[in-house]
Amino acid sequence: MTDEEIAFAEIIGDLVEQWGFKRHLGRIWSLVYLREQPVSPTDIQEQLALSAGTVSTALSELQTWGVVKRIRVAGDRNFYYEADTHIWRSISTVLRTRELRILEEAEGGLSALAETLGRGSRGDAVFQMKRIKHIHSAVETALSLFGGLIEATPLSLPRLTKIFQRLKTL
């Protein structure tokens, strides 16, 4: 690998690690993405100094996320891999599958908590209710923003502008 390919793989490895994935998933995807021709698992092992088991497991996970696909090359019995070049589709899959779920769970928990506090009679409940509603509003806004980004089309962009305006109030 060239110095630039290694640097790219490290940047993407860092990024996906921040999203909660294993670093080598990003490094493998990077290698496959930067290759003009499909890449074999053996090439990935050699280029990134990874075990066959690690590469196999990682390629299966990357296929599950839809960011690489397994293909055959004419005249060869082996499987090769190529990257999905529709980057936004890959990012939106992660956002939809992970981040939206996390936000939806938080929103449901905050709703239930606000309901519980609303029934209480503690003196500080009113103050706490106000604070919880503020966070609830921020989470709802984040849900709208992520949902809008995932489903974005040129026609839906004005709706996203309204969500960004709402961020100013939080």
N, C-alpha and C positions, 0 to 999 in steps of 0.2 A: 504494500500500500504506500502511496505517496504521503508526504508530510501533510498535504492539504486534505487527503482522504482520512487520515488519522485524526486530524483536527476536527473535521466534520463529524466523524463518528463519536468523538468525545463530547462535542457540543450536543448532539442528539441524544447520546447516552445520558448526559446530565439532565436534559429536558425531560426525557421519559421517566427518569428516576424521580424527579420532582413531582411527576404525576402519579407516583406510587408503583411504577412498573420496575422490573429488573433492568439494570443498566445495560446488560448485554443484549436485551431486546432492541434497544435503540442503536447499538453498535452494529448488530446484524442487519437491521433494516437499512441503516446508512450504507453499508457495503453493497447490499442488493440494489438500493436506489441509485447509487452512483455508477453502476455497471450498465453498459449499453446492451450487453448480452445477458441472458439468464445465467444464474450462478448455481453451482452445485453445492450441496452440503459440505463436501470435502474441501472445496475451495474456501468456503466460509471458515471451516475449522482451521485451515492452514493460515489464512490471512489474519484471523483474529486470535489465534492460539487458544482455541476453545475445544473442549472434548466433543466427541461425536454425540454423546447423550445430551449435553447442553444445547448443542446446535439443533438436534432433532426436536427437543422439547420446545425450544424457543421458536423454531419455524412453525410448529403446530400452533403455538399461541398467537404468533403473528398472523397466521391464516385465520384463526378464530376472530381476530379483530378486523380482518379484511384488509390488512395493509400489505400483505404479500400473497402471491398465488403460486401454486405448484403447477408446473407445466412439463410437458415432454418436448424434447428436441428431436426433430426428424432423424431417424437412423440411430438413435441412442435409447437404450432401455432405461436409463436412469432418469430420476426426477430432477428438475432444476427449479429455481425460484426467481420470480421477478416482482418488483414492487408495484403497487398501485400508485400511479402518478397523480391521481386526484386527491391532493393533499387535504383539501377542505373536507372531503367525504371521510377521510381517515380521522381527522380531528373531531368532526361532528359525531362520529361513532363513539369516540371516547367520551365526549361531553354528554351525549345522550345516555350512554350505558352507565357511566360512573357519576359524574358531577350532578346531573339532573336528579338521579336517584338519591344522592346524599342531601341535596337541597330539599327534595320532596319530603324526605324523612324528617329533616329539621323543621320544615314548615308544619307538618302534622303534629310534631311534638310541641312546638310553640303554640299552636292552636289549642291543643288539649290543656297545656299549662295555663294559658290565659283564661280558659273556661273554669279551671279549678280555682284560680286566684279570684275570679269574678264572684264565686260563691262564698269566698272566705270573708271573715270579719276582722282580720288583723289590721292594726292601724297603718302599717306600712304597705298594705296590699295595693292601695291606690297608686302609690309611687311606683311600686314594682310592676304593676299592670301597665303603667305608662311606658316604662322602660322595655318591658317584654314586647309590647305592641310595636315599639320603634324597631326593635330587632326583627320582629315578624315582618314588618313592612320592608325592611332591607332584604330579607330572605325572599319574600314574594317578588321584589324587584329583580333580584338575581335570577330567580326562576324564569321570569318573563324575558330577561335579557338573554340568558342561555338558550331558552326555547326559541326566541326570535332569531338568534344567531344560527342555530342548528337548522332551522327551516327557512332561512333567509332566501329571498328572491328579490329582484329589483323592485317589484311592486310592494314588498313588505318593509322596505327601508324607512319610509316615513314613520311607521309604527315604532321602529327601533329608536328613532330620534326622540319620540315621546318618552320612551323608557330612559334614555340618557338624561332628558330634562328632569325626570323624577329623581334621578340620582343626586341632583343638586340639593334636594330637600332632606336627604338622609345624613 
